[in-house]
Amino acid sequence: MEVTPEQLAGKIVKAYRVLPPDKRLLVAIAGPPGSGKSTLAYPLTDALNTLLLHHTPPNPSQIENPPSLDLVEASGTQGKDDEVAICVGLDGWHHSRKELDGFDDPTEAHWRRGAAFTFDLPSYHTFLSLLRLPIDPHASTPLGIPFPTFSHSTKDPQPSPYPILSRHRIILIEGLYTLLDQVGWKECAEMMDVKVYVDVDEEEARGRVVRRNFEAGIVDSIEKCEERVDAVDMVNGEQVRNHLVSPTYIIKSTEGQPFSAKAFQA
């Protein structure tokens, strides 16, 4: 089903409100490189917290059609004391550069970094399994579930400064392979309650990734950047498109910026 970001927020809230008190709602946000997964996921997380903590709908119709929220300008609630929703990036499960050095073909592993085989899939699966365990709201010291993030300054994973706690009942996980229909990844995708696919025109995505990688200094010229994007990112995107677990919802990412403020308004 194709939905707008605004409608998606309402549907996630509706699913959360019927959730048993000891369960978490896991939301996967997948899409090819340059589709705008992060641009959607993190502001959406802020909007869910705003909706649940400050704009509680008084009747079911407003849950289905929540009031207009400007997700792009949301202030950022991750790490605060009362958030219900939290967003986790799959990039935290990249193998470190040191680990890639130990691969059978380290040169290929470094060049293809970002491909599915360069992620620590067993560790990611363990993380999801912990999220699926029942929450004990009466525990005197609720145990947190740690997770890694990706540091663009060190170009390696590092521990998140805060874990997932019992109050975190909606977990959004964004990343290329969160809905990948291949061995190991498919089992992870099947743990998700809501599966969101961000669709984008291939050439639009390519242009975004070339600009992003060049601005990040991954390579030192536009020509080299285009070469790497075509050899790595576009290949990864094709894998995501061709091996996709059936999504619950599809969101279209339009030309220009992945998700403008207008896209998040009713």
PEBEL-V299893 format. One record per backbone hydrogen bond with DSSP energy under -0.5 kcal/mol. NH is the residue of the N-H (numbers start at 1). CO is the residue of the C=O. E is the energy in kcal/mol with one decimal. If there is no record, write none. Layout:
NH/CO/E
NH/CO/E
This chain:
3/250/-2.4
8/4/-2.5
9/5/-2.0
10/6/-1.6
11/7/-2.3
12/8/-2.4
13/9/-2.2
14/10/-2.2
15/11/-2.1
16/12/-2.3
17/13/-2.1
18/14/-0.7
18/15/-0.6
19/16/-1.7
23/20/-2.0
25/169/-3.6
26/24/-0.6
27/25/-0.5
27/171/-3.0
28/26/-0.5
28/194/-2.8
29/173/-2.7
30/28/-0.5
30/196/-3.0
35/32/-1.8
40/36/-1.6
41/37/-3.3
42/38/-1.9
44/40/-2.0
45/41/-2.1
46/42/-1.9
47/43/-2.4
48/44/-2.5
49/45/-2.1
50/46/-2.4
51/47/-2.9
52/48/-2.8
53/49/-2.6
54/50/-2.3
55/50/-1.2
62/59/-1.2
63/59/-0.9
64/60/-1.9
65/61/-1.8
66/63/-0.5
69/264/-0.8
71/69/-1.2
74/71/-1.3
80/77/-2.1
86/170/-2.2
88/172/-3.2
90/174/-3.1
92/89/-1.6
93/90/-2.5
94/91/-1.9
95/118/-2.8
100/96/-2.3
101/97/-1.5
102/98/-0.6
102/99/-1.2
103/100/-1.6
106/103/-0.7
109/105/-2.4
110/106/-2.5
111/107/-2.3
112/108/-2.8
113/110/-1.1
114/115/-0.6
115/112/-2.6
118/115/-2.0
119/116/-1.6
120/93/-3.3
121/119/-1.6
124/120/-1.8
125/121/-2.6
126/122/-2.1
127/123/-2.0
128/124/-2.1
129/125/-2.2
130/126/-2.0
131/127/-1.8
132/128/-1.3
133/129/-0.5
133/130/-0.9
135/22/-2.4
137/135/-0.8
139/136/-1.4
142/139/-0.5
145/164/-2.7
146/144/-0.7
149/158/-3.5
151/149/-0.6
151/156/-2.6
152/150/-0.6
155/151/-1.6
156/151/-1.0
158/149/-2.7
160/147/-2.4
164/145/-2.5
165/163/-0.5
168/165/-1.4
169/84/-1.3
169/167/-1.2
170/84/-2.0
171/25/-2.7
171/169/-0.5
172/86/-2.6
172/170/-0.6
173/27/-3.2
173/171/-0.5
174/88/-2.1
174/172/-0.5
175/29/-2.3
178/175/-1.2
180/177/-1.5
181/243/-3.0
182/180/-1.4
185/183/-1.1
186/182/-3.1
188/184/-1.1
189/185/-2.5
190/186/-2.2
191/188/-1.4
192/189/-1.6
193/26/-1.9
194/26/-2.2
196/28/-3.0
196/194/-0.6
197/249/-2.4
198/30/-3.0
199/197/-0.8
199/251/-2.7
201/253/-0.5
205/201/-2.5
206/202/-2.4
207/203/-2.3
208/204/-1.9
209/205/-2.5
210/206/-2.6
211/207/-2.1
212/208/-2.7
213/209/-2.9
214/210/-2.2
215/211/-2.5
216/212/-1.7
217/214/-1.1
218/213/-2.1
225/221/-2.1
226/222/-2.8
227/223/-2.0
228/224/-2.4
229/225/-2.7
230/226/-2.4
231/227/-1.9
232/228/-2.5
233/228/-0.7
234/229/-3.1
236/232/-2.5
237/233/-2.5
238/234/-2.1
239/235/-1.9
240/236/-2.2
241/237/-2.4
242/238/-2.5
243/239/-1.5
245/179/-3.1
245/243/-0.5
248/195/-2.1
249/195/-2.3
250/1/-2.7
251/197/-2.5
253/199/-3.1
254/252/-0.6
254/258/-0.6
263/260/-0.8
264/260/-0.6
264/261/-1.2
265/262/-1.6
